[in-house]
Amino acid sequence: MLVPFLIMLREGIEAALIVGIIASYLKQTGRGEWMPAVWIGVFLATALALLVGGGLEMVSAEFPQRQQELFEGIVGFIAVIILSSMVFWMRKVARSIKHELHASLEAALSTSKNQVYALIAMVFFAVAREGLETVFFLLAVFQQSEGPGAPLGALLGLLLSIALGFALYTGSMRLNLAMFFRYTGLFILVVAAGILSTSVRAMHEAGLWNHWQAVVFDVSNVLPMDGPVGSVLAGMFGYQDTPTVSTFSVYLIYLIGALVLFFLPPPKAASAPAKSAAPQSSSVLNK
């Protein structure tokens, strides 16, 4: 429940940040009457994410066992790629996201003859990116979890992100966004390592990967995966009580490499003006 909650919270705040910056810029430049176009773009992007997620879930339910394992492995690999790129993308553009959105928005509105459609398209692609990232990650998490806990956590994260996004936009609440994205990004990398390990195991169960299957250690008697603690760890971090050489290796290689890159000094965005500071609080929406 915690993993989908935090993912929906992070992605929801990220989407709210983007929409809030666009809305604030339209208001400041005297284009507030174009806000309905922004909401149309948000609605279309949300509908696309729901259709993709629902469609993939329905299709996978019809697969035989081996095909289901293959599907889970592919979804897991895609989720790891998306999650990793999401974390490092936000880390890279955190200092310049406001400037880049303003520049893109001004370019779309000044160069297009159909300005309303250009605005809808810009908001749609910005929000759809966040929505599709969330869809693939939640699919990977739901496949590792049983019961209503994961969907409920995702719903609570979404509702809280909407409330926080509104509070940030109105200025009634301040949040250290740089710190928020840093710690949630670190948590996501640990979760992504578990998803990658689980995806390798799914490929083995699908009959496509049969190398390095010797068991590294066996703690099933101490902390079984089907026990209360083991099931929670498996759902959150991809815990396995009898990891093989392949699953244990990819977990360590990915996690060590990702953490090294994560803690390196972030690259400086050359295109951002000097006054575009990192989004330390909700002031990024209101300036």
Secondary structure, 3 states (H helix, E strand, C coil): CHHHHHHHHHHHHHHHHHHHHHHHHHHHCCCHHHHHHHHHHHHHHHHHHHHHHHHHHHHHHCCCHHHHHHHHHHHHHHHHHHHHHHHHHHHHHCCCHHHHHHHHHHHHHHHCCCHHHHHHHHHHHHHHHHHHHHHHHHHHHHHHCCCCHHHHHHHHHHHHHHHHHHHHHHCCCCCCHHHHHHHHHHHHHHHHHHHHHHHHHHHHHCCCCCCCCCECCCCCCCCCCCCHHHHHHHHHHCCCCCCEHHHHHHHHHHHHHHHHHHHCCCCCCCCCCCCCCCCCCCHHHHC
